[in-house]
Amino acid sequence: MFPELFTQRLVLQEILRADQPFIFEGLSHPDVIPFYGVSYNSLEATSVQMEWYTQMMEKGTGISWKIVDKASAKPMGVISVYHYKIEHNRAELGFWLLPAYWKRGFMKEAMQAVIDYWQHEKGIHRLEAFVEAGNNSSMQSLERMCFTHEGTMQDCEVKNGRYISLHIYSLLTPDELNS
């Protein structure tokens, strides 16, 4: 059963095939995609992303939630925990919001619900995020959630024909293994 999450203003829901137009809207939006790892130029091409969401759930390697405004029932963005390594008790966090919802505290609210779920229900020890240099809003969002900046991988990936650097952030849950 999908773990639907609730906050004061949000419902975090399962992403369904019917959500493909919304996912395309976000992952083709010129203000969203500059710092996001994937983008699509057609609705049909977005089916790859939809399959990724499904495969994560089926394989147990992660969960993606559609962030929905309770008041309007409109989807606002996506937050995902993926690359879950059960043997190492760690996973990666990724997220995006449509620009109409930026700077209103929605991502902080969604992140808190997802972090609480993974810490309390899954017992995760380490959540990590890799943020492209220049994506100051995402770095600030992570820092507000007490993620630690561990360092920067310089020129570690090629994107659009140029090298990019990635900042590494982590949030550790104290556990008995290190006590």
Buried (B, 14 or more C-beta within 10 A) or exposed (E): EEEEBEBEBBBBBBBEEEBBEBBBBBBBBEEBBEBBEEBBEEEEBBBEBBEBBBEBBEEEBBBBBBBBBEEEEEBBBBBBBBBBEEEEBBBBBBBBBBEEBBEEEBBBBBBBBBBEBBBEEBEBBBBBBBBBBEBEBBBEBBEEBEBEEEEEBEEEEEEEEEEBBBBBBBBBBEEEEEE
